[in-house]
Structure formats: structure tokens, C-alpha cells
């Protein structure tokens, strides 16, 4: 049921949590660790589609992750602008056919499978290939920010952008990010962590402001994972204890806000 008071409040709402003091330093250091272009495999797939090139890209992410993405490019003698697409929670990247419409407009498209969800990307030794269904928000948070599941996803995105920008067919000065829900958050993360992203379209982005979610009792998917966690772990919600959990979720959730300050004013 809609709450009229909350709907009115959201018009001017700017966030519930304060930015951790070392937030920028933490992410700058994490990006520095992956600043060297990783080894990758780029294999062309021939679907007999005129004027289009299709590729499968794979590379090793952090913590022994395996990252998979599809790339579709229009055949042209010039460098092409490119859109990075990110999918929703528990989903997978676009199929080849979903990407073709953008090539008609002259754009290349990259669609990455988030590690450990429903696509081909794998979360190292910590999860099997395929859909892990639930628990990504909370995974690693109790151990602290260095073990966050989404920290590795965010760094996968940074490396993906670096790899694709280095390809000879790509105009590295015209890169954009796009997604909805989890994908909307990841589109913002792409712009926040990698300055190569010049434009962003984020539709109802998810993965932020978890403390506020708990306060208003939003148990919709996938926020219900937070409530399920606290159902079995009796920490005061107002403190988001233990400290590692509070610290972890803060560094996880505020990356989207870092992008917001840069692109959405």
C-alpha cells in the first residue's frame, strides 16, 4: 500500500546515511589495484547478420571471479560510440537479439553478466555457475567492506570499461552506461568509478540507502534479504551492528551517491 507521506518526502529526499570518512580513499585504492589491463579473451561469433559484429568477452575479475559479456558493434569504417548495459537483480545480460536495435542507430552495446547470478559470470570459488537466487546484498558485509560481494562486481565493471575502451573499433570518448533496478545502480557505479563514462541513464536504481529501507519497512524484493538477515541476527537496526556490517553496507551503498554528485545535479 502506498504511503502518501513517503511519496511527498521522496521529492526532496537526499539520503539517510553519511558518507564514510575514508570513502573516496577506499575506492580510489581499490581501483588502483585493478588499474593494469587484465588478460582477456575476445571471440567473434558469426550469426550471419549483415553490418554487425558480435563478440563474446571473458576476463578474470577480482577474487578469482570469471566475467562474461556480450559485445555487438555496427560494421563501419569509423570508431563507434558505445553503451554499457547492466541487468536487474538475479538476472543476466541481454541476449544477442536485444542488442541489435542499438547498432541500427550507430551504437555498439556491451552487456555484462553479473558474477554469480543467472548468467555465465562466476563468483570465483564462492558460488556455483548459475543463479544463486538470494543473499547478494548481505554477502561479505559481516566480514567487512573488503569481503563485500558487490565490491568485486563494481571492480568487474571498472575493468570491463577499461578493456572495451581499449578496443580499436571503440570511440573511448563516447561511452555511456544504462540499466534499471540493480542495473540502474550499476550504471551509476560505472560512471562513479570510471571517468570514461560520459553519460548515464539509470532507471529506478537499487543498491542504496539500506538504513532507510529498514526504517520504512520496505520488504519488497530484494530488500527483503535485509529483513531476513536481522530476523536471525538480533542487532539494533538503528545501529546496523556489528560495526563491520555497518561499515560494509555504507561503502557498498554509497558508490551510487558518488556518481549522483557528479552527474545528476
ROTORTI-90122 format. One line per 10 residues: number of its first residue (from 1); for each residue x, y, z of C-alpha. Coordinates in nm, 4 decimals, padded with zeros to 6 digits. Layout:
REM residues N
NUM = X Y Z | ...
***
This chain:
REM residues 265
1 = 00.0000 00.0000 00.0000 | 00.1338 00.3430 -00.0944 | 00.2172 00.5820 00.1872 | 00.1286 00.9418 00.0829 | 00.3692 01.0893 00.3380 | 00.6621 00.8920 00.1999 | 00.5698 00.9827 -00.1575 | 00.5758 01.3512 -00.0648 | 00.9021 01.3174 00.1289 | 01.0852 01.1470 -00.1581
11 = 01.0527 01.4624 -00.3706 | 01.3213 01.6337 -00.1614 | 01.4922 01.3341 -00.0007 | 01.8722 01.3307 -00.0402 | 01.9754 01.0212 00.1514 | 01.9850 00.8811 00.5027 | 02.3468 00.7791 00.5637 | 02.6541 00.9946 00.5969 | 02.9463 00.9209 00.3668 | 03.2231 00.7273 00.5494
21 = 03.5257 00.9481 00.6121 | 03.7568 00.7274 00.4052 | 03.5029 00.6544 00.1325 | 03.6874 00.8155 -00.1600 | 04.0251 00.6915 -00.0384 | 03.8918 00.3355 -00.0093 | 03.7527 00.3245 -00.3628 | 04.0488 00.5077 -00.5129 | 04.2759 00.2421 -00.3631 | 04.0563 -00.0432 -00.4876
31 = 04.0531 00.0997 -00.8408 | 04.4314 00.1419 -00.8259 | 04.4640 -00.2327 -00.7599 | 04.2955 -00.3116 -01.0939 | 04.4450 -00.0266 -01.2959 | 04.6523 -00.2640 -01.5121 | 04.4502 -00.4021 -01.8027 | 04.3742 -00.7705 -01.7278 | 04.4246 -01.0535 -01.9720 | 04.1070 -01.1198 -02.1682
41 = 03.9645 -01.3340 -02.4471 | 03.7595 -01.1812 -02.7278 | 03.5965 -01.4324 -02.9615 | 03.3869 -01.3336 -03.2630 | 03.0540 -01.5075 -03.3165 | 02.9219 -01.5217 -03.6722 | 02.5401 -01.5144 -03.6806 | 02.5357 -01.4145 -04.0495 | 02.3878 -01.0729 -03.9670 | 02.4916 -00.8120 -04.2256
51 = 02.6603 -00.4960 -04.0967 | 02.7003 -00.6292 -03.7406 | 02.9904 -00.7842 -03.5498 | 02.9242 -00.9980 -03.2419 | 03.1794 -01.0931 -02.9777 | 03.1992 -01.2824 -02.6502 | 03.4360 -01.1251 -02.3966 | 03.5725 -01.3075 -02.0921 | 03.8290 -01.1995 -01.8351 | 03.9380 -01.2760 -01.4796
61 = 03.7908 -01.0462 -01.2192 | 03.8971 -00.9950 -00.8583 | 03.8946 -01.2835 -00.6087 | 03.9165 -01.5440 -00.8856 | 03.5949 -01.4290 -01.0498 | 03.5233 -01.5082 -01.4148 | 03.3446 -01.2303 -01.6031 | 03.1453 -01.2763 -01.9235 | 02.9978 -01.0110 -02.1522 | 02.8457 -00.9899 -02.4991
71 = 02.9504 -00.7170 -02.7417 | 02.7626 -00.6121 -03.0554 | 02.9113 -00.3496 -03.2884 | 02.7918 -00.1951 -03.6140 | 03.0278 -00.2583 -03.9055 | 03.1704 00.0778 -04.0027 | 03.4989 00.2306 -04.1003 | 03.4844 00.4700 -03.8051 | 03.5134 00.4313 -03.4293 | 03.1696 00.3827 -03.2718
81 = 03.0113 00.5202 -02.9545 | 02.9188 00.2506 -02.7070 | 02.6613 00.1760 -02.4357 | 02.7362 -00.0460 -02.1357 | 02.4167 -00.2243 -02.0314 | 02.3671 -00.3757 -01.6844 | 02.0848 -00.6135 -01.5937 | 01.8481 -00.6361 -01.2971 | 01.8931 -00.8316 -00.9747 | 01.9313 -01.2102 -01.0109
91 = 01.9127 -01.1726 -01.3904 | 02.1592 -01.1893 -01.6757 | 02.2745 -00.9717 -01.9633 | 02.0805 -00.9075 -02.2808 | 02.0568 -01.1735 -02.5460 | 02.2124 -01.1005 -02.8850 | 01.8787 -01.0053 -03.0424 | 01.8074 -00.7489 -02.7669 | 02.1243 -00.5607 -02.8570 | 02.0771 -00.5262 -03.2320
101 = 01.8415 -00.2256 -03.2237 | 02.1205 -00.0025 -03.0922 | 02.3508 -00.0903 -03.3814 | 02.0913 00.0497 -03.6238 | 02.1381 00.3849 -03.4500 | 02.5138 00.3540 -03.4845 | 02.5913 00.2441 -03.1279 | 02.7840 -00.0535 -03.0025 | 02.6483 -00.2340 -02.6960 | 02.8139 -00.4328 -02.4183
111 = 02.6014 -00.6387 -02.1779 | 02.7800 -00.7981 -01.8816 | 02.6534 -01.0895 -01.6723 | 02.6911 -01.0005 -01.3034 | 02.9022 -01.2669 -01.1349 | 02.7170 -01.5411 -00.9505 | 02.3709 -01.4506 -01.0776 | 02.1874 -01.6089 -01.3730 | 02.4412 -01.5638 -01.6500 | 02.7829 -01.7047 -01.7358
121 = 02.9954 -01.4923 -01.4998 | 03.1191 -01.6819 -01.1937 | 03.1910 -01.5526 -00.8439 | 03.5257 -01.7246 -00.8003 | 03.5226 -02.0180 -00.5606 | 03.2378 -01.8760 -00.3534 | 02.9403 -01.9674 -00.5680 | 02.8444 -02.2121 -00.8420 | 02.7787 -02.1250 -01.2037 | 02.4170 -02.0169 -01.2300
131 = 02.1568 -01.8369 -01.0254 | 02.2316 -01.8089 -00.6530 | 01.8834 -01.6552 -00.6084 | 01.9297 -01.4612 -00.2833 | 02.1805 -01.3136 -00.0430 | 02.3980 -01.0936 -00.2628 | 02.3245 -00.7755 -00.0658 | 02.4390 -00.9190 00.2637 | 02.7188 -01.1434 00.1335 | 03.0503 -01.0390 00.2841
141 = 02.9019 -00.7466 00.4786 | 02.9501 -00.9066 00.8219 | 03.3163 -00.9768 00.7390 | 03.3651 -00.6125 00.6408 | 03.3984 -00.3990 00.3316 | 03.6946 -00.5914 00.1875 | 03.4775 -00.9034 00.1545 | 03.1683 -00.7425 00.0003 | 03.0173 -00.9308 -00.2919 | 02.9330 -00.6056 -00.4679
151 = 03.2814 -00.4650 -00.4211 | 03.4006 -00.7293 -00.6661 | 03.1078 -00.6590 -00.9014 | 03.1933 -00.2888 -00.9037 | 03.5568 -00.3629 -00.9844 | 03.4458 -00.6031 -01.2604 | 03.2625 -00.3076 -01.4142 | 03.5683 -00.0840 -01.3935 | 03.7831 -00.3456 -01.5673 | 03.5151 -00.4142 -01.8288
161 = 03.5130 -00.0471 -01.9267 | 03.8923 -00.0359 -01.9487 | 03.9058 -00.3443 -02.1710 | 03.6324 -00.2321 -02.4096 | 03.7674 00.1242 -02.4303 | 04.0991 -00.0192 -02.5490 | 03.9440 -00.1970 -02.8493 | 04.0319 -00.0308 -03.1834 | 03.6678 -00.0109 -03.3011 | 03.5536 00.1915 -02.9968
171 = 03.5377 00.5693 -02.9574 | 03.6607 00.5905 -02.5979 | 03.5392 00.9485 -02.5670 | 03.1745 00.8483 -02.6248 | 03.0962 00.5831 -02.3657 | 02.7644 00.5620 -02.1785 | 02.6079 00.3350 -01.9165 | 02.2479 00.2202 -01.8894 | 02.0338 -00.0057 -01.6695 | 01.7303 -00.0441 -01.4449
181 = 01.6946 -00.1600 -01.0832 | 02.0235 -00.3340 -00.9963 | 02.1307 -00.2364 -01.3476 | 02.0449 00.1274 -01.2762 | 02.2694 00.1208 -00.9711 | 02.5489 -00.0440 -01.1677 | 02.5140 00.2164 -01.4432 | 02.5753 00.4831 -01.1784 | 02.8631 00.2834 -01.0327 | 03.0223 00.2641 -01.3771
191 = 03.0140 00.6441 -01.4028 | 03.1287 00.6938 -01.0442 | 03.4344 00.4701 -01.0643 | 03.5425 00.5213 -01.4240 | 03.5594 00.8747 -01.5687 | 03.5482 00.7335 -01.9222 | 03.1688 00.7138 -01.8852 | 03.0288 01.0416 -02.0185 | 02.6543 00.9794 -01.9967 | 02.4356 00.7624 -01.7729
201 = 02.0731 00.6507 -01.7824 | 01.9677 00.4924 -01.4515 | 01.6070 00.3752 -01.4124 | 01.4831 00.3252 -01.0502 | 01.8334 00.2343 -00.9267 | 01.8613 -00.0230 -00.6484 | 02.1506 -00.0983 -00.4027 | 02.1457 00.2137 -00.1884 | 02.0160 00.3679 00.1349 | 01.9672 00.0389 00.3207
211 = 01.9178 00.2062 00.6593 | 01.6198 00.3997 00.5227 | 01.4786 00.0804 00.3739 | 01.4784 -00.0759 00.7206 | 01.3226 00.2313 00.8801 | 01.0231 00.2452 00.6469 | 00.9771 -00.1323 00.6400 | 01.0229 -00.1803 00.2662 | 01.0214 -00.5596 00.2384 | 00.9910 -00.5727 -00.1392
221 = 01.2377 -00.7852 -00.3329 | 01.5352 -00.7748 -00.2919 | 01.5323 -00.5609 00.0237 | 01.3571 -00.8496 00.1990 | 01.7040 -01.0042 00.2327 | 01.7951 -00.7380 00.4902 | 01.4885 -00.8169 00.6999 | 01.5551 -01.1895 00.6737 | 01.9107 -01.1363 00.7964 | 01.8035 -00.9338 01.1005
231 = 01.5292 -01.1854 01.1739 | 01.8014 -01.4332 01.2687 | 02.0675 -01.1881 01.3923 | 01.9427 -00.9685 01.6745 | 02.1296 -00.6407 01.6232 | 01.9670 -00.2993 01.6746 | 01.8516 -00.1775 01.3342 | 01.9264 00.1828 01.4280 | 02.2954 00.0952 01.4693 | 02.3273 -00.1640 01.1903
241 = 02.5557 -00.3581 01.4254 | 02.8046 -00.5202 01.4270 | 03.0495 -00.2465 01.3134 | 03.1721 -00.4490 01.0154 | 02.8160 -00.4792 00.8857 | 02.7532 -00.1064 00.9223 | 03.0855 -00.0238 00.7567 | 03.0342 -00.2747 00.4783 | 02.6865 -00.1655 00.3799 | 02.7882 00.2014 00.3902
251 = 03.0774 00.1523 00.1471 | 02.8599 -00.0692 -00.0696 | 02.5564 00.1598 -00.0862 | 02.7203 00.4995 -00.1216 | 02.9008 00.4386 -00.4528 | 02.5811 00.5298 -00.6362 | 02.5729 00.8591 -00.4473 | 02.9295 00.9314 -00.5578 | 02.8019 00.9206 -00.9142 | 02.4906 01.1196 -00.8232
261 = 02.7038 01.4121 -00.7075 | 02.8869 01.4140 -01.0397 | 02.6113 01.3572 -01.2942 | 02.2663 01.4283 -01.1551 | 02.2761 01.7788 -01.0091
***
